[in-house]
Structures are given as structure tokens and as C-alpha cells.
Amino acid sequence: MSNPLSGSTQRGSGETATIGASIFVKGRIEGNDDLVIRGRVEGTVKLPKNKVIVASGSEVKADVTARSIQVEGHVQGTLKGGHDVIVRSGGQVDGDILAPRVSLENGARFNGTIDMGGDGSSKQEQLDSNPT
């Protein structure tokens, strides 16, 4: 059985890694695969070329950098989306959002600031070159 979180840091496997509901991760998560967080994460998540989904019922106390971020659970920290950040109905963000496209659905809760400055390509270049 292979570990969905292991693999090359040079290129993604095309799979989606999942942090299960009973899992707690503290530290830095980096890689080149999409990630679904169903459990708890504290620290940093840096997947600038991929998608991160914070599932309903999950707790994330981290700065998250990804191409696309979708929040259905609770995030405390800065969200940096190279393409977009979507806070779904029932999702909650306590922190800042930096992305060229931001969507807050009806029923989403948000406390922070939103920066949509610049275009998607320059924002993605900033994410790729700026170590978090």
C-alpha cells in the first residue's frame, strides 16, 4: 500500500492526497499533488501549483499557499491563491485572502482583508518565488 503523502517533490503524481478526519498534522506541508484536509493542521501548507480543499468539519491553523483554495471548514491564517480562493457556504476564514479571484458564498463567514491586486500570472509568480 502506498502512502498518498509520499512521493517526488519534483513533480506530482496526479493524485489527490488526503489528511483524514482523525489525523492531526503540525508542521510544514509541501508537495506537488492536490490536497484534501479533513482533519486538523497547524503550521504551513505550501502547494503553489495545486489545489487545496479544506473540507467541512476540518480545522486549519496555518498559512495556506496554493493555486486554488476551497474552504468548507474553518481556517485561521492567510490564504494565498495563485488563481482563486472560494469560501463555501458553511466555511469560515479568520485571516487575510490574497488572490486574483475570490468568492464568498452565501452562508460563508469571513473576518479579515481581501487583496485581489494584480493579475493571476504575476500572483502565481510571486507565490512560486516567495518562500513561506
N, C-alpha and C positions, 0 to 999 in steps of 0.2 A: 504494500500500500504506500503510495507516495504522499509526501507532506505538501499540501497546497500552498504553504507559505515559503517553501524552499525553492531553489532554482537559481538560474543565472541572473546576475544583476545587469548583464549587458543587453538582454532582450527578453521580452515577456513570452510566456508560454501560450498566450492567447486564452488562458483560463481565468476564472474568477476565484480569488482566494476568499475564504470566509472565516471571520472570527466569531465562533459560536456564542450563543446566549449565556452559557455558563463560564465563558473564558474571560479572564482579566489580563490585559497586557499593559505593562508600564515600561516606557522607554521610547525608542525611535523605530518607526516602521518605514522602510524604504523598499522600492522594487519597481517592477515594470509590468505588473498584472493589475487588473481591476480588483477592487476590494469591497466586500460587504462586511460591515461591522454590525453584529447582532448582540455583542456583549459589551464589556467596558474597556475603554482605552484611555490611558493618561500618558502624555508626552508629546510626540510629534508624529505626524503622518505625512510622508513626502512621496507622492506618486504623480509627478508633474505631467506625465504623458498618458495618464489613465483616469478611470472613473472610480470615485469612492461613494458608496451608499452607506449612510448611517441609518440603519433600519429602525423601525418602530420599537420602542422599549429599550433601546441601547443608550448608554451614557458615554459621552466622549468629552474628556477634559484635555484638549490638545489643539495645537495649531495644525490645520489640515491644508496641504497644498496638493492640488490635482487638476487635471484638465477639466473635469466635470465633477461637481459635488452635488449630491442629492441628500437632503436631510429629512428624515421621517421621525427620528428620535430626538435626543437632546444633545446639543453641542455647546461647550463653553470654550471659546478660543477664537482665533482668527481663521477665517476661511478664505483661501486664495485660489480662485478658479481661473485657469487659463482660458476656458471657453465659457462656462456658465456655472452658476450656483442656483439650485432650486430648493426652497424650503417648502415642503409639502404640508398639507393640512394635518394638524396634529404634531408637526415638527416644531422644535424650539431652538433658537440660536441666541446665546448670550455672548456677543462679541462682534467683531467687525467682519464685513464681507468685502472682498476686493475681487471683482470680475467684470468683464465687459457686458455680460448678460446676467441679470438677477431676477428671479421670480419668487414672489411670496404668495402662496395660495391662500384662499380664504381659510381661516382657522389656524394658520401658522402664527407662531409667536416669535417676535424678534426684538432684541434690545441691543443696540449698537449703532454703528455707522456703516454706510454703503458707499464704496468708491467704484464707479463704473468708468473712470477716466481711461483714455487711450483705446486703441483697437485690440482685438484678440491676439494678433500676431505679436505685437510688442509686449503685451501682458504675458504671453507664453514665453517669450524670450527672457523676460525678467524672472519668471519662475524657474526656468532652466538654469540661469546663471547665478541666481541668488541662493546661496546655501542657507537653509533654515535651521 
